[in-house]
Amino acid sequence: MRPEPIDLDSSSPERIRRCEGLRVLGIAQPFSPQCTLAPVSESEAEKELRRERATAAALEARAQTDVALDQPLECIVTTVEQSFDLVVVIAQLGDGLAGAYATLPEMNVALIAGKDAAVRRRFTLAHELGHHFLGHGPGFDTNLSLNDEVDPDESSANRFAAEFIAPRPAVERFVSELDDKAPTLDLVCRLANHFALSPKAARIRLETAEVVTDRALLGKLDAEIDDRQAKGCFERLGLEDRDDLCRLQPEQLPRLPAAVCNSALADFLAGNIDASQLAATIGRSSEQVEEALGRSVV
């Protein structure tokens, strides 16, 4: 079930740019209320209510899957495509682009940047699912927007993504079953490995799930992650990343579901046609296409 779009009442240059990029490609409708941004002058109570709604929506979304709430997702790509009206494309997008949520007349598409690591692809996909499930409307996501806690839609999609990948009940169960529950980098890395997250995302999840609340300890973990100590921790603990569809190698991209294989967008992402040919197909200029998807394609 796809919730009704949220009717927001003020526009944002960033949101308009993101929606225009998709409209240029012919994969989104002209601007609608979903392509606008709620006022950023939220009170703390309003922010907390929005976060609670995003968390509740993620738990509702998890309930639509066949994965128990206290278990990790074996493959988020498969789960999303089997459980929601959303197909997943992984391709080499332009520099700076992390992903996008696009609405076509016949389908909804999550585009994920193939240049990113598998853990980043997974979170981006959950983020795009958040935009879809919360009714935010189509748009691009950059590396900057994925870390935006000011834009209400981006912040809500991030909260949704974290809860969808690592629901609080699953986090609590995992930690409770560990012999060593000390809030160290080892705990962060074990949690990251269990849910196929990045160490940074796992550290944040420990905080938002209220497993670790001490600010000094959280700051210490942040410093260790920023110092790239997590890699050595993974190696010492013998932890390996999950072998799922988000781990596809560059030579295996683009990953195109059957539903989009015969489209001009698929031909462009596969390198079969160039920007000018795609532009001619959808009635746009090659400059507009390159601006929207970038020049780096497989």
Rosetta silent file (secondary structure, phi, psi, omega in degrees, C-alpha in Angstrom):
SEQUENCE: MRPEPIDLDSSSPERIRRCEGLRVLGIAQPFSPQCTLAPVSESEAEKELRRERATAAALEARAQTDVALDQPLECIVTTVEQSFDLVVVIAQLGDGLAGAYATLPEMNVALIAGKDAAVRRRFTLAHELGHHFLGHGPGFDTNLSLNDEVDPDESSANRFAAEFIAPRPAVERFVSELDDKAPTLDLVCRLANHFALSPKAARIRLETAEVVTDRALLGKLDAEIDDRQAKGCFERLGLEDRDDLCRLQPEQLPRLPAAVCNSALADFLAGNIDASQLAATIGRSSEQVEEALGRSVV
SCORE:     score description
SCORE:     0.000 S_00000001
   1 L     0.000  133.155  179.395    0.000    0.000    0.000 S_00000001
   2 L  -106.481  119.354 -178.042    1.339    3.412   -0.912 S_00000001
   3 L   -62.717  157.477  176.216    0.290    6.250    1.411 S_00000001
   4 L   -65.793  144.565  177.704   -1.222    9.424    0.018 S_00000001
   5 L   -58.550  145.166  177.210    1.343   12.194   -0.729 S_00000001
   6 L   -78.057  129.144 -177.897    1.838   14.700    2.058 S_00000001
   7 L   -86.251  101.498 -179.936    0.395   18.084    1.084 S_00000001
   8 L  -101.599  158.182 -165.499    3.138   20.603    1.858 S_00000001
   9 L  -125.335   13.488  175.099    2.693   24.292    1.311 S_00000001
  10 L  -142.398  148.075 -174.544    5.968   26.102    0.595 S_00000001
  11 L   -95.612  158.588  179.167    8.583   25.688   -2.121 S_00000001
  12 L  -132.876  132.761  177.493   12.338   25.221   -1.860 S_00000001
  13 H   -55.586  -37.804 -179.730   14.917   25.967   -4.586 S_00000001
  14 H   -67.247  -45.636  179.877   16.709   22.695   -3.719 S_00000001
  15 H   -64.871  -40.964  178.245   13.511   20.618   -3.905 S_00000001
  16 H   -60.986  -41.624  178.856   12.479   22.350   -7.151 S_00000001
  17 H   -62.176  -43.477 -178.662   15.916   21.580   -8.634 S_00000001
  18 H   -64.344  -43.526  179.833   15.653   17.945   -7.596 S_00000001
  19 H   -69.712  -37.775 -179.835   12.154   17.547   -9.033 S_00000001
  20 H   -63.965  -36.050  178.934   13.052   19.449  -12.206 S_00000001
  21 H   -58.700  -40.138  178.627   15.965   17.102  -12.848 S_00000001
  22 H   -75.045  -37.229  178.958   13.587   14.152  -13.007 S_00000001
  23 H   -63.398  -37.805  178.071   10.957   16.040  -15.005 S_00000001
  24 H   -56.432  -37.934 -178.524   13.624   16.916  -17.578 S_00000001
  25 L   -79.861   -1.458 -179.708   14.193   13.199  -18.126 S_00000001
  26 L    75.248   19.349 -179.086   10.516   12.624  -18.683 S_00000001
  27 L  -116.875   24.233  173.037   10.275   10.376  -15.624 S_00000001
  28 L  -154.557  154.486  177.808    8.233   12.646  -13.383 S_00000001
  29 L   -77.343  162.717  175.025    5.122   14.726  -13.679 S_00000001
  30 L   -56.522  167.380 -173.731    5.252   18.551  -13.606 S_00000001
  31 L   -51.736  138.542  178.676    5.521   20.158  -10.183 S_00000001
  32 L  -138.495  174.641  179.638    2.873   19.148   -7.682 S_00000001
  33 H   -54.625  -28.422 -179.802    2.418   19.676   -3.936 S_00000001
  34 H   -66.661  -20.997 -176.549    4.696   16.661   -3.324 S_00000001
  35 H   -92.255   20.190  177.845    7.593   18.569   -4.922 S_00000001
  36 L  -117.478  169.231 -172.245    7.545   21.307   -2.316 S_00000001
  37 L  -119.032  134.848  176.888    9.157   21.580    1.050 S_00000001
  38 L   -66.503  153.363  178.600    7.552   22.200    4.426 S_00000001
  39 L   -54.564  139.016 -177.675    8.779   25.268    6.328 S_00000001
  40 L   -83.445   -8.569 -178.808   12.087   24.544    8.049 S_00000001
  41 L   -83.034   61.838  178.371   11.152   26.659   11.087 S_00000001
  42 L   -83.291  146.087  171.686    9.828   23.670   12.997 S_00000001
  43 L   -77.074  165.086  178.269    9.542   23.713   16.742 S_00000001
  44 H   -61.125  -36.492  178.243   11.293   20.944   18.652 S_00000001
  45 H   -65.170  -39.219  178.745    7.901   19.376   19.354 S_00000001
  46 H   -67.387  -40.267  177.876    7.079   19.397   15.626 S_00000001
  47 H   -61.723  -44.404 -178.511   10.451   17.842   14.774 S_00000001
  48 H   -65.956  -38.325  177.711    9.940   15.083   17.313 S_00000001
  49 H   -64.606  -40.453  178.854    6.427   14.380   16.029 S_00000001
  50 H   -64.593  -42.146  178.317    7.748   14.165   12.455 S_00000001
  51 H   -62.429  -42.086  179.361   10.500   11.760   13.555 S_00000001
  52 H   -63.461  -38.569  178.761    7.959    9.599   15.371 S_00000001
  53 H   -66.483  -40.044  178.926    5.773    9.486   12.266 S_00000001
  54 H   -65.561  -40.343  177.876    8.737    8.471   10.088 S_00000001
  55 H   -63.493  -45.258  179.179    9.659    5.735   12.565 S_00000001
  56 H   -62.528  -38.562  179.289    6.070    4.468   12.668 S_00000001
  57 H   -65.216  -39.487  179.234    5.933    4.484    8.847 S_00000001
  58 H   -64.512  -40.133  178.229    9.143    2.426    8.663 S_00000001
  59 H   -67.822  -36.090  174.920    7.719   -0.147   11.058 S_00000001
  60 H   -63.849  -41.548  178.560    4.524   -0.238    8.987 S_00000001
  61 H   -64.305  -42.977  178.434    6.644   -0.781    5.890 S_00000001
  62 H   -60.888  -34.374  179.839    8.599   -3.589    7.560 S_00000001
  63 H   -66.206  -20.271  178.114    5.287   -5.238    8.436 S_00000001
  64 L   -82.000   -9.488  179.884    4.544   -5.420    4.702 S_00000001
  65 L   -93.635  174.052  177.591    7.641   -7.559    4.146 S_00000001
  66 L   -98.933   18.102  179.912    8.129  -11.235    4.944 S_00000001
  67 L  -103.817  127.616  179.226   11.036  -10.473    7.297 S_00000001
  68 L   -58.198  146.836 -174.677   10.395  -10.611   11.046 S_00000001
  69 L   -62.385  -26.941 -178.027   10.767   -7.261   12.773 S_00000001
  70 L   -97.969   17.460  179.727   13.597   -8.502   14.985 S_00000001
  71 L  -120.449  152.293  176.425   15.616   -9.932   12.086 S_00000001
  72 L   -77.952  160.998  176.522   17.976   -8.256    9.573 S_00000001
  73 L   -81.181  129.152  178.365   17.189   -8.040    5.861 S_00000001
  74 L   -71.900  -40.686  176.896   19.072  -10.630    3.825 S_00000001
  75 L  -149.025  109.341 -176.127   18.824   -8.537    0.637 S_00000001
  76 H   -66.265  -31.274  178.814   17.167   -5.141    0.729 S_00000001
  77 H   -62.646  -50.343  179.651   16.869   -5.004   -3.070 S_00000001
  78 H   -61.998  -44.416 -179.535   14.860   -8.226   -3.195 S_00000001
  79 H   -60.441  -45.553 -178.728   12.761   -7.246   -0.176 S_00000001
  80 H   -63.629  -47.245 -176.479   11.876   -3.842   -1.634 S_00000001
  81 H   -68.614  -31.515 -179.782   10.936   -5.174   -5.061 S_00000001
  82 H   -81.103  -23.109 -171.231    8.864   -8.038   -3.647 S_00000001
  83 H  -108.373  -16.238 -173.896    7.062   -5.965   -1.028 S_00000001
  84 L  -134.953  163.019  177.618    6.488   -2.534   -2.579 S_00000001
  85 L   -81.387   65.186 -174.064    5.447   -0.869   -5.807 S_00000001
  86 L  -153.238  128.753  174.958    9.060    0.078   -6.490 S_00000001
  87 E  -107.088  152.680 -172.198   11.757   -1.288   -8.811 S_00000001
  88 E  -115.202  123.843  175.419   15.455   -0.829   -8.128 S_00000001
  89 E  -113.474  126.978  174.531   18.045    0.324  -10.664 S_00000001
  90 E  -114.089  119.269 -174.775   21.740    0.374   -9.686 S_00000001
  91 E  -151.779  166.758  177.702   23.851    2.272  -12.209 S_00000001
  92 L   -80.515   97.759  177.931   26.763    4.653  -12.590 S_00000001
  93 L   -85.897 -178.667 -178.340   25.087    8.016  -12.086 S_00000001
  94 L   -71.054  163.842  178.429   26.799   11.379  -12.288 S_00000001
  95 L   -57.848  134.806  177.396   29.331   12.686   -9.801 S_00000001
  96 L    90.023  -17.579  179.612   27.681   13.791   -6.580 S_00000001
  97 E   -88.144  128.007  179.058   24.468   11.854   -7.193 S_00000001
  98 E  -100.707  -30.833 -178.733   23.704    9.179   -4.616 S_00000001
  99 E   178.833 -178.474  178.902   20.247    8.164   -5.770 S_00000001
 100 E  -161.283  154.491  171.450   16.804    9.237   -6.893 S_00000001
 101 E  -115.678  120.365 -175.941   13.148    8.381   -6.574 S_00000001
 102 E  -122.844  143.381  176.672   11.350    8.570   -9.926 S_00000001
 103 E  -114.936  117.718  174.484    7.707    8.094  -10.877 S_00000001
 104 L  -103.292  161.616  179.374    6.918    6.785  -14.339 S_00000001
 105 L   -55.344  -35.639 -174.389    3.390    6.301  -15.664 S_00000001
 106 L  -104.169   -6.054 -177.772    3.739    2.526  -15.342 S_00000001
 107 L  -165.810  164.232  171.758    6.100    2.166  -12.366 S_00000001
 108 E  -109.296  139.835 -173.051    8.031    3.788   -9.542 S_00000001
 109 E  -128.814  134.721  168.586   11.833    3.562   -9.662 S_00000001
 110 E  -104.342  117.394  176.522   14.613    3.903   -7.088 S_00000001
 111 E   -99.024  129.334 -176.179   17.903    4.743   -8.814 S_00000001
 112 E  -121.728  134.346 -176.713   21.012    3.960   -6.761 S_00000001
 113 E   -70.682  121.584 -179.996   24.543    5.152   -7.561 S_00000001
 114 L   -70.962  -16.709 -178.605   26.810    2.270   -8.529 S_00000001
 115 L   -73.375  -18.468 -175.576   29.915    4.242   -7.561 S_00000001
 116 L   -83.918  157.117  176.928   29.046    3.975   -3.872 S_00000001
 117 L   -65.805  160.203 -176.773   30.016    1.162   -1.514 S_00000001
 118 H   -58.047  -41.108 -178.873   27.455   -1.564   -0.831 S_00000001
 119 H   -64.290  -35.376  178.207   26.648   -0.265    2.656 S_00000001
 120 H   -71.655  -39.105  178.362   25.955    3.170    1.209 S_00000001
 121 H   -59.805  -42.235 -178.415   23.801    1.720   -1.586 S_00000001
 122 H   -61.926  -45.622 -178.609   21.657   -0.111    0.969 S_00000001
 123 H   -67.510  -39.891  178.323   21.015    3.000    3.030 S_00000001
 124 H   -60.930  -42.109  178.574   20.327    5.084   -0.077 S_00000001
 125 H   -62.223  -44.284  177.635   17.777    2.510   -1.246 S_00000001
 126 H   -63.019  -35.064  177.327   16.041    2.569    2.143 S_00000001
 127 H   -64.596  -45.301  179.226   16.116    6.383    1.959 S_00000001
 128 H   -66.952  -36.983  174.023   14.461    6.377   -1.491 S_00000001
 129 H   -60.521  -37.367  176.596   11.896    3.868   -0.221 S_00000001
 130 H   -60.019  -45.929  177.117   11.222    6.379    2.549 S_00000001
 131 H   -58.751  -41.644 -179.693   10.483    9.109   -0.002 S_00000001
 132 H   -65.593  -50.740 -173.606    8.167    6.670   -1.794 S_00000001
 133 H   -70.776  -33.222 -178.966    6.368    5.381    1.307 S_00000001
 134 L   -85.646   -3.215  176.564    6.033    8.812    2.937 S_00000001
 135 L    73.688   32.892 -176.891    4.610   10.343   -0.250 S_00000001
 136 L   -76.985  -18.869 -176.187    7.325   12.953   -0.758 S_00000001
 137 L    89.544  169.019 -174.058    7.252   12.842   -4.546 S_00000001
 138 L   -71.098  155.569  176.501   10.118   12.364   -7.023 S_00000001
 139 E   172.799  163.007  175.973   13.558   13.878   -6.679 S_00000001
 140 E   -88.233  153.905  170.574   17.319   13.434   -6.746 S_00000001
 141 E  -124.491  128.940  176.451   19.475   12.804   -3.694 S_00000001
 142 E  -101.336  173.342  175.534   23.062   13.998   -3.508 S_00000001
 143 L   -58.878  -32.200  179.522   25.687   13.080   -0.949 S_00000001
 144 L   -71.091  -46.593 -176.062   24.756   16.363    0.754 S_00000001
 145 H   -66.667  -28.009  178.731   20.996   15.764    0.853 S_00000001
 146 H   -69.708  -13.631  177.188   21.469   12.291    2.350 S_00000001
 147 H  -113.104   15.982 -176.080   23.023   13.979    5.376 S_00000001
 148 L   -85.593  113.174  176.594   20.504   16.825    5.542 S_00000001
 149 L  -104.039    8.883  177.346   18.768   17.004    8.911 S_00000001
 150 L   -95.730  -48.541  176.263   17.262   20.453    8.198 S_00000001
 151 L   -62.186  119.460 -177.484   15.056   19.585    5.210 S_00000001
 152 H   -58.066  -39.940 -179.673   12.062   17.820    6.829 S_00000001
 153 H   -65.810  -43.930 -179.093   11.633   15.364    3.943 S_00000001
 154 H   -67.311  -41.743  178.560   15.300   14.365    3.900 S_00000001
 155 H   -63.400  -41.631  179.456   15.443   14.075    7.680 S_00000001
 156 H   -66.827  -39.971  178.916   12.274   11.958    7.696 S_00000001
 157 H   -65.328  -35.127  176.443   13.592    9.715    4.911 S_00000001
 158 H   -66.417  -44.314  178.827   16.798    9.190    6.906 S_00000001
 159 H   -63.020  -41.667  177.073   14.855    8.279   10.036 S_00000001
 160 H   -59.584  -47.285 -176.366   12.688    5.924    7.972 S_00000001
 161 H   -60.453  -45.564 -178.915   15.768    4.293    6.403 S_00000001
 162 H   -62.829  -42.847 -178.473   17.475    3.623    9.724 S_00000001
 163 H   -72.572  -32.544  179.796   14.345    2.097   11.266 S_00000001
 164 H   -69.479  -43.868 -179.136   13.558    0.043    8.154 S_00000001
 165 H   -74.047  -43.046 -176.102   17.037   -1.511    7.938 S_00000001
 166 L  -131.406   76.458  179.110   17.610   -1.869   11.673 S_00000001
 167 L   -57.407  147.313 -177.665   14.304   -1.721   13.593 S_00000001
 168 H   -54.031  -42.875  177.865   14.696   -0.966   17.254 S_00000001
 169 H   -58.670  -36.659  179.879   13.407   -4.417   18.323 S_00000001
 170 H   -70.348  -39.445  178.047   16.058   -6.040   16.110 S_00000001
 171 H   -63.366  -46.538 -178.629   18.811   -3.795   17.487 S_00000001
 172 H   -63.673  -40.340  179.811   17.772   -4.526   21.065 S_00000001
 173 H   -66.042  -43.372 -178.501   17.610   -8.274   20.436 S_00000001
 174 H   -60.929  -47.437 -178.104   21.013   -8.341   18.739 S_00000001
 175 H   -65.474  -38.879 -177.957   22.725   -6.434   21.546 S_00000001
 176 H   -64.265  -26.498 -177.514   20.983   -8.507   24.246 S_00000001
 177 L   -89.965   -3.867  177.508   22.363  -11.728   22.742 S_00000001
 178 L   -78.490  143.456  175.050   25.978  -10.533   22.711 S_00000001
 179 L   -71.325  -38.935 -179.603   28.320  -11.775   25.407 S_00000001
 180 L  -110.389  106.486 -177.716   30.145   -8.443   25.412 S_00000001
 181 L  -100.035    9.626 -178.654   27.700   -5.511   25.408 S_00000001
 182 L   -58.989  136.191 -177.338   30.307   -2.862   26.215 S_00000001
 183 L   -75.644   69.408 -178.633   29.748    0.302   24.115 S_00000001
 184 L  -113.118  178.920  177.354   33.010    0.020   22.201 S_00000001
 185 H   -63.668  -28.564  176.181   33.976    0.124   18.531 S_00000001
 186 H   -59.827  -43.246  178.942   33.646   -3.671   18.540 S_00000001
 187 H   -63.033  -43.711  179.178   29.935   -3.303   19.312 S_00000001
 188 H   -59.249  -46.959 -176.623   29.531   -0.738   16.529 S_00000001
 189 H   -68.779  -38.016  177.657   31.241   -2.996   13.986 S_00000001
 190 H   -65.101  -40.978  177.982   29.295   -6.100   15.028 S_00000001
 191 H   -66.039  -42.866  178.756   26.027   -4.166   14.717 S_00000001
 192 H   -59.860  -43.476 -179.747   27.102   -2.730   11.358 S_00000001
 193 H   -66.971  -40.272 -177.822   27.942   -6.198   10.067 S_00000001
 194 H   -63.607  -39.083 -177.030   24.704   -7.751   11.344 S_00000001
 195 H  -103.999    5.644  179.554   22.512   -5.166    9.593 S_00000001
 196 L    57.087   48.053  178.276   24.853   -4.505    6.632 S_00000001
 197 L  -110.738  169.114  170.580   25.283   -0.850    7.563 S_00000001
 198 L   -77.972  156.381  177.111   28.265    1.465    7.580 S_00000001
 199 H   -56.455  -38.372  179.831   29.999    1.907   10.961 S_00000001
 200 H   -63.687  -45.941  179.296   28.784    5.523   11.059 S_00000001
 201 H   -64.047  -36.979  179.109   25.165    4.512   10.450 S_00000001
 202 H   -66.850  -40.287  177.744   25.480    1.754   13.070 S_00000001
 203 H   -61.540  -44.427  179.010   26.867    4.218   15.624 S_00000001
 204 H   -63.692  -38.051 -179.272   23.951    6.583   14.979 S_00000001
 205 H   -66.095  -36.470  176.151   21.497    3.669   15.264 S_00000001
 206 H   -61.102  -34.566  179.075   22.896    2.757   18.680 S_00000001
 207 H   -74.588  -50.248 -175.893   22.154    6.309   19.759 S_00000001
 208 H   -68.499  -26.252  175.409   18.672    6.650   18.243 S_00000001
 209 L   -84.660    0.182  177.061   17.679    3.213   19.585 S_00000001
 210 L    62.008   30.847  173.222   18.903    4.454   23.005 S_00000001
 211 L   -80.188  -39.450  175.004   21.313    1.564   23.429 S_00000001
 212 L  -122.632  121.996 -176.768   24.177    4.038   23.985 S_00000001
 213 L  -121.429  -12.866 -178.787   23.224    7.432   25.425 S_00000001
 214 L   -69.209  118.986 -175.304   26.423    8.693   27.045 S_00000001
 215 H   -63.841  -36.397  179.839   27.552   11.711   24.997 S_00000001
 216 H   -66.003  -42.618  178.331   31.219   11.229   25.865 S_00000001
 217 H   -65.029  -41.497  178.843   31.144    7.582   24.703 S_00000001
 218 H   -63.010  -40.281  177.731   29.325    8.543   21.504 S_00000001
 219 H   -64.667  -38.502  178.024   31.926   11.230   20.824 S_00000001
 220 H   -64.778  -42.840  178.525   34.719    8.715   21.382 S_00000001
 221 H   -63.674  -41.282  177.913   33.120    6.266   18.941 S_00000001
 222 H   -59.485  -44.187 -178.867   32.718    9.048   16.358 S_00000001
 223 H   -63.912  -40.241  179.654   36.391    9.936   16.682 S_00000001
 224 H   -67.411  -38.585  177.959   37.455    6.300   16.236 S_00000001
 225 H   -67.814  -44.191  178.557   35.252    5.913   13.154 S_00000001
 226 H   -62.356  -27.817  179.315   36.528    9.189   11.694 S_00000001
 227 L   -84.628    8.277  177.072   40.052    7.893   12.320 S_00000001
 228 L    60.755   31.229  178.619   39.192    4.879   10.111 S_00000001
 229 L   -78.989  -15.635 -177.308   39.751    2.418   12.934 S_00000001
 230 H   -63.186  -35.383 -179.386   36.617    0.458   11.996 S_00000001
 231 H   -59.092  -46.544  178.417   38.372   -1.273    9.084 S_00000001
 232 H   -65.018  -33.839  178.888   40.953   -2.823   11.386 S_00000001
 233 H   -66.646  -43.307  177.200   38.193   -3.784   13.806 S_00000001
 234 H   -58.918  -44.675 -178.278   36.269   -5.605   11.061 S_00000001
 235 H   -66.083  -42.284 -178.798   39.418   -7.502   10.081 S_00000001
 236 H   -64.408  -36.649 -178.673   40.286   -8.395   13.674 S_00000001
 237 H   -86.001   -5.538  179.721   36.763   -9.701   14.329 S_00000001
 238 L    68.893   35.314 -177.838   36.657  -11.589   11.009 S_00000001
 239 L   -93.683  133.368  179.296   33.544   -9.734    9.809 S_00000001
 240 L  -123.184  146.608 -178.396   32.638   -9.780    6.109 S_00000001
 241 L   -67.119  154.183 -179.526   30.047   -7.748    4.245 S_00000001
 242 L   -67.789  139.149  179.679   26.795   -9.388    3.167 S_00000001
 243 L   -92.256   85.066 -179.487   26.804  -10.926   -0.300 S_00000001
 244 L  -127.569 -173.250 -176.227   23.622   -9.396   -1.731 S_00000001
 245 H   -67.355  -18.230  176.677   22.548   -7.481   -4.836 S_00000001
 246 H   -75.688   -9.227  178.588   23.957   -4.241   -3.430 S_00000001
 247 H   -95.699   11.627  177.604   27.431   -5.777   -3.759 S_00000001
 248 L   -54.667  137.054 -178.933   27.270   -5.993   -7.551 S_00000001
 249 L   -83.085  161.480 -178.418   30.640   -5.065   -9.063 S_00000001
 250 H   -51.267  -38.376 -178.594   31.102   -2.299  -11.681 S_00000001
 251 H   -72.079  -11.943  178.026   31.308   -4.839  -14.506 S_00000001
 252 H   -95.870   -0.910 -179.371   27.901   -6.210  -13.424 S_00000001
 253 L   -98.305  155.839    3.471   26.197   -2.827  -13.689 S_00000001
 254 L   -78.536  151.544  172.981   23.778   -1.451  -14.536 S_00000001
 255 E   -91.156  109.778 -173.979   21.381   -3.604  -12.592 S_00000001
 256 L  -121.237  114.663  175.587   18.134   -3.232  -14.564 S_00000001
 257 L   -62.904  155.925 -178.587   14.904   -4.996  -13.582 S_00000001
 258 H   -55.194  -32.595 -176.193   12.912   -6.491  -16.451 S_00000001
 259 H   -62.757  -23.939 -177.414   10.294   -3.765  -16.042 S_00000001
 260 H  -114.645    4.116 -172.455   12.690   -1.054  -17.256 S_00000001
 261 L   -63.354  -27.852 -175.838   14.871   -3.035  -19.664 S_00000001
 262 L  -100.531   15.497 -178.535   13.184   -1.732  -22.814 S_00000001
 263 L   -94.247  160.079  176.465   13.167    1.943  -21.876 S_00000001
 264 H   -64.442  -34.090  177.069   15.347    4.748  -23.234 S_00000001
 265 H   -60.526  -42.834  178.449   16.555    5.356  -19.689 S_00000001
 266 H   -63.177  -42.305  178.852   17.831    1.763  -19.532 S_00000001
 267 H   -62.143  -39.045  179.646   19.617    2.162  -22.869 S_00000001
 268 H   -66.560  -47.384 -178.603   21.273    5.352  -21.611 S_00000001
 269 H   -65.421  -29.912  178.981   22.372    3.813  -18.307 S_00000001
 270 L   -82.089   -6.092  179.948   23.723    0.766  -20.145 S_00000001
 271 L    81.619   13.017 -179.577   25.768    2.984  -22.449 S_00000001
 272 L   -80.019  -26.092  174.665   23.867    1.894  -25.563 S_00000001
 273 L  -132.593  156.078  179.880   22.820    5.450  -26.385 S_00000001
 274 L   -97.058 -178.491 -175.652   24.384    8.758  -25.455 S_00000001
 275 H   -60.767  -37.312 -178.684   22.843   11.833  -23.860 S_00000001
 276 H   -67.353  -36.384  179.018   21.898   13.375  -27.211 S_00000001
 277 H   -70.720  -40.132  175.948   20.054   10.213  -28.274 S_00000001
 278 H   -64.615  -41.117  179.957   18.207    9.999  -24.967 S_00000001
 279 H   -60.422  -42.209  179.930   17.410   13.693  -25.245 S_00000001
 280 H   -64.391  -34.584 -178.807   15.953   13.203  -28.723 S_00000001
 281 H   -68.165  -38.900 -175.976   13.802   10.341  -27.441 S_00000001
 282 H  -103.637    5.567  175.995   12.272   12.331  -24.597 S_00000001
 283 L    73.819   36.276  178.062   12.241   15.737  -26.286 S_00000001
 284 L  -128.485  171.220  177.974   14.929   17.432  -24.204 S_00000001
 285 L   -85.585  155.804  178.664   18.394   18.824  -24.842 S_00000001
 286 H   -63.912  -31.899  178.302   21.528   16.750  -24.228 S_00000001
 287 H   -63.982  -39.785  178.480   22.688   19.444  -21.780 S_00000001
 288 H   -65.346  -39.834  179.290   19.533   18.951  -19.725 S_00000001
 289 H   -65.232  -46.201 -178.854   20.029   15.178  -19.699 S_00000001
 290 H   -64.199  -35.977  177.613   23.673   15.448  -18.662 S_00000001
 291 H   -65.448  -38.021 -174.900   22.751   17.899  -15.908 S_00000001
 292 H   -77.046  -42.725 -176.757   20.072   15.555  -14.595 S_00000001
 293 H  -109.727  -10.900 -178.848   21.942   12.227  -14.689 S_00000001
 294 L    85.209  168.142 -175.673   25.532   13.291  -15.042 S_00000001
 295 L   -91.541  -13.970 -174.763   28.091   12.288  -17.655 S_00000001
 296 L   -89.809  102.794  178.217   29.403    9.190  -15.900 S_00000001
 297 L  -130.212  159.099  178.137   27.497    6.151  -17.177 S_00000001
 298 L   -71.420    0.000    0.000   28.429    2.526  -17.781 S_00000001
